[in-house]
Amino acid sequence: MSLSYNLRFRRMNPAGRVTLEKEGELVLYEKGFRLRGKGANDQGGVVSFSDIKELVVGDGRIMVHTFLKENFELSGIGSSFDQLVRDLYKIQNDFLVDALFLKQGKLIAEFDAYFEQSNAAERDLGMGRAIVRLYDESVVIIPSEHDAFSLSIHFMSQQDFDDDEYCVKITMENGVVVMLSQFGSNYDDFQEQFYATMSQMYQAVINQLEYQFIDFNKEQLVKLAHLMRKGKAARMKEIAKIDKELAKKVEECIFKDEMFVKTIAPLRAKVDDEHLFIGLSVADGKKEIYKFIIIFALPSDNVIACTLGAYEKDIRKVQDTYFFRIVMDHGVPEDFVAQKVSEINQAYLLLNFVPDPFYKDKRELRNSIYKLAIRKLSYLCALRSSFLGRCPSILPELFTRNFDKVVSKSRVAIRTPVSVELD
């Protein structure tokens, strides 16, 4: 059943010039809303949630900024204004939870709480009442008057529960901090469910690693599981700190196909353990079935490369290698390696190991499930803007030729990426 509100609306071009102004109604649907004027013959036009860039609420008006060449001003709503704001955000957020891949795994529990979000620079990113949904691998925050967002368990760096103040502070690897409080009588339940979810996630990873690396003890595998949550790429130097033999075994899992090793040689020769990152997502440790990601950081050449693939015992399913420029306003490329690796890890893991949104033209993805993700997810936008090219990882001569082309084009660090035509 759709919801409708009487109002006045104006359509404007990017320069702010009004191109349409009418008295009419807004009708809310599952994937967007329709604005139409008074009169039975006015069918109006539909604004899809996948085309909305931002909602700005204030002074009895709602500004709808879109990714298209038009924006909308909604006003004259009267006493129904607050209800429209709540309904608009509620229905849009239901859409965003799926469209932005916010939920990871199955729903465990749902809570009502108060949230406060800030970034690494301590800039306020929003606060207010919200529904907090705990999934197998993420905490999804659905505010009543802000866009929904997600905290992936795999990218949390710290969780601090304050039992005196009945609140929790969650710090993400990118510096974002979220405070959750005012759970009412459900604080203890949230804490218990959260820790149980974390424990189950780690145990599932460890169970498969124990089969994959049967010669290593539980303590070592727990540390490895922490570094490679869900299969995110970890720095080889950090893996070696756990155990050097374990680090060698991890490498062997990747470099066990002769043709792949031969093809990737130009990249492998240029990186040490400080600049090599490997991730394994083990589906079946007994049968040696796993996906992998390997990232090569070449700051001296201003390049980050990653190869995706999978193995079923000795059957290789190596995909392509993707090349990205290290884009920066200041500093040196070395300082931005970790940030670029994080962008790749998030795009790869949170979008379910599919590389298409890394690089495909937005026209190819306009009817795909990634349409809104490539517009709104900051890590994905940054990754796409720095994309240089891709190349098959099983053709040595072609790979070497294209690798040389990428390096020659990427050494000058500029903000506008240079597209490299690969053979």
N, C-alpha and C positions, 0 to 999 in steps of 0.2 A: 504494500500500500504506500503510495507516494504522499509526501507532505507538501503543502503549498502555503505561500505567504503573499499578501498584497504589499506592493512597494512601488517605488519609482527607481528606474535604472537608467544609467547612461553608459554607452559604449564609447571608448576613446582610443585613438591611435597612440603609438609610443610617444609622440610629441605632446600628448595631452589634449589634442583637439577632439571635441565631441563629434562623433559621427552618427549617433543615434540617441534619442532620449524619449522615454515613454513611461506612462503610468501602466502598471500591469501586475504580473505575479511571477514569483519564482516557485518552480516545482522541483522538489528534490527527488532524485532517483539514486539507485544503488551505485552508479558509476559517474554521476555528474548531476547537473541541474539544467533546467530549461527556463529561459527568460522569454516571456511573451507579453505583448501589449493587450489592452482590453479589446474585446470583440471576439466573436466565435471564429472568425476567419484568420485571426493572427496566430500562426503556429509557433512563431518565435524561433529561437536558436538554442542549441544545446552546448553547454560548456562542460567538457569532460574533465574529471579530476586528473587524468593523466596529462592534461594541458595546463594545469594550474601550477604556477611557480610559487606563489605566496598569497596568503590572506592577511590583510591588515585591518584590524578592528579598532574603531575609535570615533568619538563624537557622533554617535548614532549612525555611523556609516560603516559599510564593509567594502574595502577596496580589494578587487580580485585581479591580481597581476598574473598574466599567462605567459607561456613560452611562445605564443603566437604574436601576431602583429596587432593585438587589441587587448585592452584592459576594460574592467567594468567597475562602476561605482553603484552600490546598492544603498538606497536611503528611503526616507519616508515610511519606515517600517512601524513606527509607533511603539505601543506597549508590547508588541511581539518581538522586539529587537533581540533581547537577551535569549529568548527561546530559539529564534532563528540561528543565532551564533552557536548555541549549544548543539542544535540539530545538524547544522552545516558541518561543524567539526566532527561530530560523532560519525556521521555517514562517510565523510571524507576519510577519517582515520581508519574506519573499517576497510576502506579501499586501500589505504597506504600500507596497512599491515601485510597485505599480500603483494602489492605492487612493488614495494621496496624490500621484500624478502626479510622483513623484520622478525618474523617468528622462525625459530630454528628448532625443529623437533616437535614433539607432542606437548600439548598444554598440560601442565601439572596442577596449577592452582591460580586463582585470581583474587586480588586484594584491592581495597580502596585505600589510597594514601595521598600524602602531599609530597611533591617533588620540587627540587631546586637543581638546575643544571647550569654549569659554567665550563668554560674552556680552559686551556692551559694558561692563558693570560689572565685568568680569573674574571673574564667578561661574562656577564649574566646572559644566559641563553634561554631563560624562561623559568617560570615557577607556577605552581597552582595545584588544584586537586587533580587526581588522575586515577585511572584504573591501571593497576600493575599486574601484568600477566607473566607468570613464571613458566617457561618452556624448558624442554630437555637441555637446550644449549643457549638460551638467551632470556633476558628480562626485557619485556616490552612495556614501555610507558605510553599510555594513551590519555593525554591531558584532555580536560573538558574544553579548553580554549587555546590549544596549541597543536601543532602537528605531532603525530605519534613518532616515536623513535625507539631504537633498540640498543641494548647493551649485550653484546655477545660475550658469553662466558669465556670463549677462547681468546678474547682480547682484553680481558680484565687483568689489571696488574695488582689490585689490592681491594679487599673488602673489609671494612671496619664496622663492626656492630657495637653500638654504645647502649648497653643494657640499662644504664641510668637514665639516658635521655630518650630511650626507645626509638632510635633512629639508626640508619646504616649509611655509610659513605662508601660509594663505589667509584674507584679510580680506574680509568681506562688507559691503555698503553699510549694513546695519542694525547693524554693530558686532560681529557674531559672528565669532570667530576660530577656525580649525581648524588644528592642527598635525598633519602626517602625517610619520611617520618609520618606521625599522626596516623598510625595503623589502627588506632582504637584498641580493641582487645585482641587483634590478630598479629601483633608484632612477633610474639614468640612462635606462632605458627609459620609466619614468613621466614624467620630465621632458621627454623628446623627444616622446612621444605627446601630452602635455598641450599643449605649445607648438604642435605641428602642428594639434591640434584647434582651438585658439584662432585660429590663422592661417586655417584653412579656413573657420571660422565668419565671421570678419571679411571674408574675400575674397568669400564668397557674398553678404553684405549689400552690399558695395561694388559688385559686379558689377551688381546691379539698380539701385542708386542712380545709377550712371554713365549708365544709359539714362534714368532718371527726371529727372535733373538734368544733362543733357548739356552745358550751358554752363559747368559748374564743373570746376575741376581736381581731380586725384586727392587732393592733400593736404587740400583742403577736405572732400571726401567721406569720407576716412578719419576725420577728426574728427567728422563728422556720424554716421558709422556707430558710432563709440564712444559717442556720446550716445544714439543710438536703437537700441541692440542689440535685435534681433528686433522692433523697433517700439515699444519702451517710450517713454512720453511724456517729453520733455525740455523744460526751461524755455526759452521763446522768447528770453529774454535771453541764455542760453548759446549758442543757435544763432546769434543775431545777432553774437556775439563772433567766430564763425568767419568770417562774411561777411554783411553786412546784406542784400545782394541774395538770397543763398541763403535767409535767413530769410523774406524776402517770398515767394520761390518755394514754400517749405514751406507757408506760410499759404495760398497760392493753391490748393495741392493739396487743402486741406480746404474752403475757402470758395469753391468754384466753382459751387455750385448756388444759384440765386437764392432759391428757397423756403426752403432750409436757412438761408441767411444772414438772411433776414427773420425766420424763426422764432426763431433763436438770438440775435437782436439784444439782448434785455434782459440776457442774460448777457455777451455780447461787450462791451457798453458799460461794464461795471463792472470790467473787468480790464485791466491793463497787461501789458507783456512779462515782468514779474517774477512775475505770477500766472497766466500762460497757459502751458500745457504741451501739446506736440503730439508724437505718435508715428506713424510710418509703417512698415508692414510690407509691403514691395513684393514681390509674387509674380511680376510680369512687367513690368519697366520699359519694354520696347519697346511693349507694348500698354496701358501705364498702368493696370495692374490692381493694386490695393493695398487693404489694410485700414488704417483709421486710428482713433486715439483722441485726443480732445481734452479736456483737463481745465481747468476754470475754478475758480480759488481765490478765494473771497470771504470773507476772514477777518473783515471788518467786519460781515458778516451771519452769520458762523459756519457757512458753507456751502461744500462742495466739490461741484462738478457735473462729470460726465463724459459725453461723447457718443461712441458707438461707431458705426462705419459702414464702408462700402467704396465704391470706385468702379471701374468698368470704362470707361475713357475718361470720357465725360460722363454715363454712366449711373450715377445715384446709388442707393446702397443704404444710406441712413442709417437706423440703428435708433433706439433711444430715448435719452433723456438721463436719467441717474440722479443723484439728489441724496443727499448724505450730510452729517451733522452733524459738526463738529469737536468731538469729545468729549475732555475733559481734566479732570484733578484740580486743576491749578493753572496759573498762567501766563496767557498771552494766545493767542488762536487763531492769530495769525501764526506763533508758534513751532512749531506742529504741522502746518503746511501740508505740509512736505516728507515727514513721516511718513505723512500721509494719501495723498499722491500715490504714495508707495512701496507702500502697501497696495493701491491700485487697480492699479498697474502689475503687481505680482506676481500678483494675482488674475486679471487679464486675460491676461497672457502665459503664465503657468505652467499655467493651466487651458484653454489652447488657444483663446483668443479667444471663449469662450462666456460670456455674461453671467448665465445662469440662477443660478449659485451666489452671485451678488452679493446677490440680493434674495428669491428664491422661498422660501416657507414650507417649513420642514423636513419637513412632512408631504408636500408635493409632491415632495420629493427623497429620501424614505425608501427608494425602490426604484431610485434613480438611481446613476450612477457617482460622484456627489458626496456620497454619504451620510456617509462618514467624513471627507472633506475639510472639510466645513462644521463638523465637530466638533473637529478636531485642528489644522488649519493656522491658526496664530496670526493671520497677516495677514488671512485670510478671515473668521475669527471677529470680529476688530475691525471690519472693513468692514461685515459684516452687522449688527452691533449698532448701527451708526451710520446705517443706511439710513433715509432719510426718504420717498422716493417716486420714481416714474419717470413720464415723459411722452413721447409721440411728438414727434419733432423736426422735423415738417413741417406742423404746424398752428399758425400764429402766434397766433391769439386764445386757443386752448386753452392753449398753452404759456405765454403771458404771465400768464394767470389762475392757472395752477398754480404758476408761479414765484413769484408774489406770496404764495401760500399757504405755500409752503415757507419763504420768507424770514421771514414773520411767525411761524412756529412754531419756527424754529431759533435765533433770536437769543439766547435764554437758554441758556447752556452748562450742561447738566446731564448726569449720567452715564447716566440712563435715557432712551433715545431715545423721541421722540414720533413715533408713526406718523401720517403725513399722508395723508388720503384725497384722491387726485387724481381729477379728472373723467375 
